[in-house]
Amino acid sequence: MDRMIQQAIVQVMSPICEPHFSDTSYGFRPNRSCEKAIMKLLEYLNDGYEWIVDIDLEKFFDTVPQDRLMSLVHNIIEDGDTESLIRKYLHSGVIINGQRYKTLVGTPQGGNLSPLLSNIMLNELDKELEKRGLRFVRYADDCVITVVSEAAAKRMMYSVSRFIEKRLGLKVNMTKTKITRPRELKYLGFGFWKSSDGWKSRPHQDSVRRFKLKLKKLTQRKWSIDLTRRIEQLNLSIRGWINYFSLGNMKV
């Protein structure tokens, strides 16, 4: 489907969908960001919710049940023409060895429409967690739940994983889904540490390592671009890094 058509659908659907979405869903929404997701998570940690269930959805975009997704879309917009366009988008399939194959699961990645559809699908998870009175943060398919004890974390990991698989038809990667503590958590590129006045965020060591490797690549002499272009790329990368990790009270 043409990207202009996708964007037109998003512009029509977003204002309709927004009132249905959770306040703790931060991915690909107006006036939401990774920064706000991290700030909310820090709020939970500083309220004493220091046991974390880190949910990993296995190949989320490749495994979304299309019929279930379309049912959720219909419940929100109730517009046959728009639903027909979305269904065509979902059925556009994948290309393998030059041939296109239709699929009944998954959403095409990289399109303007996919982030909105993922939020519609995972809004069912948000509503379930809210119904249980849980404190959680979700950015796209990255979801963490915070509780006050290891026992509660174990219960939540089992019951929430079961809900995701049985009710949503998605797959939880149980080898990566885990119970962890703030100091061991990596979320949206951030790590966490505790000072005398509470929990803070900083770039995770993996994020720092990748950034250093990127800078090393950009400064290699064998890189075949002129100096002016190289400086532009360096400045762009450094500004992007600073802007992304510019939370207050951040220790690097």
N, C-alpha and C positions, 0 to 999 in steps of 0.2 A: 504494500500500500504506500502511496506517495506520502512523503513526510509532511507536506502541507495539509493533506487530508487528516493525517494523524493529529497534527497540531490543532486543527480546527475542532476535532472531536474533543481533545483535551480542554480547549477553551470553553466549550459548551458544557462538558461534564464536571469540570473541577468545582465550579460554584455550587453545583447540585450535590456533589459528594462531600465537600468540606464539612458541612454540619454533621455528617454521620461519623466522621473520623475522630479518633481519640486525641486528647490533648498531649498524650505522651508518645505520639507517632511523629517523628521529625524528618523523615526522608522525603524529598521531592514534593514539598508542600509550601504554599505561600507563607512567608514570615517564619520559616522553620530552618534549622541548620544543624550541622554537626556540633557547633559550639553550644547551642541551646540544649542539645541532647546530653552533652557532657556536663553542663551545669546542673541539669535535672538529676543526673546520676550522682554527682557530688552532693547534692541536697539529700538524697536518700542515704548515702554513706554517712554523712554528718548527723543524720537523725538516728544512727545506730543500726541501720540495715546493712550489715557488713558481710553477710554470706550471699554469694552470687551464683545464680544458675545461668550459665552462658549457653544459650540454645544455638545449635548449628543446624540449619536446614540444608539437607543434601541436594545440591544442584537445583535450587529452588525454581529458577526460571525454566528449567527443562522438564520439571515434573508437575507443574500446576495442572490440575484436572480442568479441562476447558469447559465441560458442561457445568461443573460446580461454579466456576468463575462466572459464566454467563448467567446463571441463576442469580448470583449476587448482584451482577450488573443490572439485571432486570428489576430486582427488588428496589434498586435506588432510582433508576432513571425512567423506567417504563416507557421507552420510546423505541418502537419497532424498527424504524429506519436506522437509527444510531446503532442499535443492537446488531442489525444485519451487517453493518460496516465492520463492527468489532469482530464479529464471528468470521468474516472474510479475512480479516487481519490475522486472527489466530490460526485459521486454516491454511494460511499461505505456505506453511510447511518449512522444510529445511532442504538445502541443496547438498547432495552427497555425490561426489564424482561427476559433477555437472548435471545431475538429474534432480528435479524437485520432487519431494515426497511429502504428502499431506500427513499431518500429525493430529492426534486427539488429546495430546498433553503438551504442556509447555507454552510459553509466550515468547515471541521473537525478542531477542535482546538488542539493545542499541537504539530502538525506535523511541519516538516521543511518547507513545502511548503506553509502553510497558511499565514505567514507574507508577502511573496511575492505576493500572490494572493490578499491579502487585500490592498496592495499598488497599485496594478494594478486597482482594483475597485475604490479606493478613489483618484487615480490620476485624474479621471474625475472631482471630486470636486476641486482639486487643480487647474486644468486648468481653470475652471469656475471662481474661485476666482482671479486668475491671470488676466484673461480677463477683469474683473471688476476693476483691479488696486488696489485690496485690500491687506492690510498687514496682514498676517496670519502665524500661525505655526501649523503644524500637526505632531503628533507622533502616528503612527498607527491610531486608530480611535478616538484619543483625539485631537480635533481641536479647536483653539481659533482664533478669528478675532478681530483685534484692529482698532478702528476708533476714530475720534476726538470729537464726540458729541453724546449725548443720542439719539437725533432724528435719526442720521445716524445708530446707533446701532439697534434701533427699526426696521428701514427699512431693514437692513441686516439680522436680525434674521428671519423676515418673509420671505423675498425673497430667502435666502439661504436654509431655511428649506423646502420651497416649491420645490426648485430645487432638493434637496436630495431625496424627496419623489416622485416627479413626473418624474424626469429624471433618477434617479439611482435606484428607486424602493426600497429604504431603508426606515427605520422608524426612525423619530426623536422623542425622548422622550421630549415632550414639558413641562412636569412638572419639568425636570431637566435642560433643555436648558434655559439659562438665560442671561440677561444683567447684568454685574457686573463691579466693579472698581478694580484696582490692589490690594488694601489692603484686599479685600474680596475674591480674587481669590485663588484657590488651583489648581496648574497645575503640573502634574508629580511629586507630592509629595512636591512641593515647595510653599511657600508663598512669598509675596512681601512687601517691605517697602521702604519709601522714606527718604533719608538722605539729607544733605545740598548740596551734589553734584549729586543727581539723584536717580533713582530707583535701588534697590538692591534685591537680592534673599536670602532666608534662608529656612531651613526646616519648612514646615507648622506645625502648632501646632498638627494636627492629626497625622502627621508622627512622631513627637517627642513622642506623647503619646503612639503610637504603639511600638516604639523602647524601651521605658521605660518598657512597659509590657513584651516585649520579654526578656529584660535583667533580669527582676524580675523572669520570668519563668526559665531562665537559671541558676539563683543563688539560686533557692529553694532547701532546704535540702532534700526534699522528692523525688527530681528527681533522679531516680535510675541509675546513671552512675558514673564512677569513677572520681576523681578530675582532672586527666590529661585530660581526654576526655572533661570534662566540661570547663576547661580553653581553650582548643582548640576551642570549639564552641563559647565561649565568644569572643576570639580574632578574629575569623572569622566574627562574627556578627559586631563587632566594626569596623574592617577594611572595611567591606562592606559598613557600614553606612558612614564612613569618605570618602571613595572613591566616593560614589554616590553624597554626598552633599559637595563636595570639590570645589565649585565655589569660585572665588576670591571675596573679599569684602562681605563675607557672615556673617550676624549677626544671632547668634543662641540664 
